[in-house]
Amino acid sequence: MPVGAPTLASPLPPELLDLARQLLARLPELASELAALLSEKEEFYRRVNVTAPDELRKVCEVNLRNAFTAFIEGRDASVEAVRKTGLAQAKQGIPLSAVLRAFRIAGTFTYETLMERAIPPGIITPEQLLPVSTTVWRIIDSYSAVITAAYSEFEAHSARYDEKARLGLIDGLLDGRFTKQAELDDAAKALNLPQAGTFVVVFSDRTPGAERSAALVDPRRWRMVWRSLPEAEIGIVAVERATDLRALREALDSSGHGIGMSPPVSGLRRIPAALRRARIARRCLAAGETGVVGFGDQPLTTLVAGSRELARELAREVLSGVLELPKAEQDVLLKTLHAWYAEGGSAKSTAARLFVHPNTVRYRIRRIQELTKRDLADPRSIAELYASVETARLDPTLGAAADA
């Protein structure tokens, strides 16, 4: 951008300086002529002249004054007024191409005005006007660069504003701030979501180095929006059929993240409830585990994940005898119990899973029963121990006090 370059290659002749001062004194008249010319040449300025004629004339006067003053004083052309003009016209929605053409029209108008008043009366020769012609077009180039930069500035600001507004709508849906159907419909329209239908909420970890979950879901197939937080991504995804839900889980399962998915809900009004369930579903995965867990896939684990403090308190009571052991012994017994449940209570399958002898598994299970005073042949004891061992799996610090 040629801001800071001299506008004149050499001082103006005294005759031309006098003429420029005369024109400066007639600035309101010239501004009106330029406004009329712009209205004639450019459709967008014709509309501006109809709706805000004084504003258009004022803009013309400011920029003509700026140009004539630069001529008279032989200094750089100030571009701040031009920048403000560019920002104002960008806000009005006038295309950049129209604004640039307007400045070329204004430059030509300025030059021709000088020529009309200088050459016929013999005030100055055409040769003496050559530096002026060069200066006019240098000013136009400078103004054009400033205008283009102002439009880029406005577009960047608008993009930030639009993104902020979009995120505000997503947050409104997630937080339940929209209570009226009209508000929900407006948000859906702005976010390109269906106004009615079935939705799921996805709650995904953000793991450094792993691909974002949102990138794994084809936007051509799904109507969805995502909200990125420092530690998580939250998605609202429209699903029409059960096959859509299965396909969504398959797409996300390879993300390398721990992901919780809500059950399908009808309508955007139930998105906050779906988000709560997606968070609980994510808590069903222990630290380091990845993949997709749906709310209710494992009902008892879901119950534990949804009431972490209460589950922790009850697990401490049920597993108190185990948790009094040194941490290494705790871990062996709890790992064995977890594998025993995973293998359906089969000592042989549990042994294969843990790479130990079946008798070792049987011994550890008997010891757990002794320490917890629970009988794994009793359905209620089975449920109590399962809830407790799931709590321990999700909360590795449960027995930390034993070694303290």
QUIFENDA-V392840 format. One record per pair of residues at least 6 apart in sequence whose C-alpha atoms are under 6 Angstrom apart, sorted by the first residue. I is the first residue (numbers start at 1). GAP is how many residues later the second one is. Records with the same first field share a line. If there is no record, write none. Layout:
I = GAP + GAP
This chain:
1 = 144
2 = 140
6 = 70
7 = 69 + 128
8 = 66 + 127
17 = 55
31 = 26 + 29 + 30
32 = 25
35 = 22
39 = 6 + 7
70 = 7
83 = 63 + 64 + 67
86 = 61 + 64
87 = 63
118 = 6
169 = 18
174 = 97 + 98
175 = 97
176 = 96
185 = 10
188 = 7
193 = 30
196 = 71
197 = 69 + 70
198 = 40 + 41 + 67 + 68 + 69
199 = 38 + 39 + 40 + 65 + 66
200 = 37 + 62 + 64
201 = 34 + 35 + 60 + 61 + 73 + 74
202 = 32 + 33 + 58 + 59 + 76
203 = 30 + 31 + 56 + 57 + 75
204 = 28 + 29 + 54 + 55
205 = 27 + 52 + 53
206 = 25 + 26
213 = 42
223 = 15
224 = 12 + 13
225 = 10 + 11
226 = 8 + 9
227 = 6 + 7
253 = 38 + 39
256 = 34
257 = 33
258 = 32 + 33
259 = 23 + 32 + 33
260 = 18 + 21 + 22 + 32 + 33 + 34
261 = 17 + 33
262 = 12 + 15 + 16 + 33
280 = 25 + 26
281 = 12 + 13 + 14
283 = 22
284 = 21
286 = 108
296 = 6
304 = 7
315 = 73
319 = 53
321 = 50 + 51
322 = 8 + 49
323 = 76
324 = 78
326 = 76 + 77
339 = 11
340 = 10
343 = 7
347 = 11 + 14
348 = 10
351 = 6 + 7
369 = 6
374 = 7
375 = 6
376 = 6
392 = 6
